[in-house]
Amino acid sequence: MRRTKEEAAITRKQLLKKALAVFSKKGYSAATLQDIASEADVTRGAIYWHFGSKAELYNTLIKEYSDRGSQIVQKAASEGGTLIDILRRVFVRQLEIVEKDREMRALMELYLFKTGPVPELEQGRLQQIESGNSLIEMLAGVMGQGIEAGLLRSDVDAKDMARAYLAFQNGLIQLWLTSPNKFSLRASANSFADILLTGIQV
């Protein structure tokens, strides 16, 4: 039984990886479960055993990579230092991972540019929006701590700082994804962090 569970976990992981490859190549709407099954060298039944539909497979893919990104942030935040050090490290690490990790890059390209408005994905989209709002609230709490400690400007709302932080980060990522040969996220990450933090530090 244990071996069967391990094999099932391996198959599930492989299906997600192959689904990302197929979705990236064809886009969500054009890709079929048969395409993914062929890419993974399994039957469609094997996909249905793990995922109830193409939409469920896609939403699981987005969530698992989002969770992976969250783990990177949590690790960066746990490495210590001042609040400014942590804000810088998290910002820089997020930019670096997009350029370094091909699968993360492919996922972001898929989500941002290769998935149009599809009714069956609406629930997953709303969940992503809710996750984004929760992230803003969490980050605003951190900014509030920085304001109280006298590290961040008291004349700027903590939630506005959080929104600006994420907007700048996400905007840079989208800009790089559309023009990866124009600049390097990894090489310029600290410079971008300087620009951001200079605007909110005391």
Secondary structure, 3 states (H helix, E strand, C coil): CHHHHHHHHHHHHHHHHHHHHHHHHHCCCCCCHHHHHHHHCCCHHHHHHHCCCHHHHHHHHHHHHHHHHHHHHHHHHCCCCCHHHHHHHHHHHHHHHHHHCHHHHHHHHHHHHCCCCCHHHHHHHHHHHHHHHHHHHHHHHHHHHHHHCCCECCCCCHHHHHHHHHHHHHHHHHHHHHCCCCCCHHHHHHHHHHHHHHHHEC
